[in-house]
Amino acid sequence: MASAGRTGHPQGVISDQATKRLLLLRHAKAEQTFGVLDHERELTDRGRRDAHAVGEWLAAQEIDADLVICSTAVRTRQTWDHVAAGGARAEAITFDSAIYHGGPTGVLQALVEGAGTAATVVIVGHAPTMPMLAEALTAGRGSAQAHSELAAGFPTTGLAVLRYAGHWADLGQGTAELEAFFIGRG
């Protein structure tokens, strides 16, 4: 049997109907350099500090991930590296091009195909997909304060923490609740 993580759920051993967390993280601030392909853009110094602050927040909230599904873009990979350096923990990390170019439908498909029985999944992606998913999946449900903060914008290193009970395959519009919204600034 797997050991219990800081979230209190035995990692890898969870009922599909148990409460889950989906964390939607927009990558940290990236360079805007002429001649560099979008997929290859790297984080700025500020982006690295901000991503580290997200990791510190996740550690302080005692939120460990069973799975991170990360876009294949350089800036998202670097974002997760710095989030992890800040103290965030994950059992497994996968990279999926659907997070980069698949839009909301592609991201949800990657989640359904990859999450299995994971209780806590982090998706490291891009705008406008991360804000669109946060708004659509919660449809105003959850913390009023978190929704107010989300309505003010979903900048780089914005992190929406959603709660959901059910099979990942059934996740859809208005089926989750927004628990928290955090913006990493380091």
PyMOL commands that set and color helices and strands:
alter all, ss='L'
color gray80, all
select helices_A, chain A and resi 38-40+45-60+74-85+97-101+103-115+129-138+144-151+168-170
alter helices_A, ss='H'
color red, helices_A
select strands_A, chain A and resi 19-26+65-70+90-95+120-125+158-165+177-183
alter strands_A, ss='S'
color yellow, strands_A
deselect
rebuild
show_as cartoon
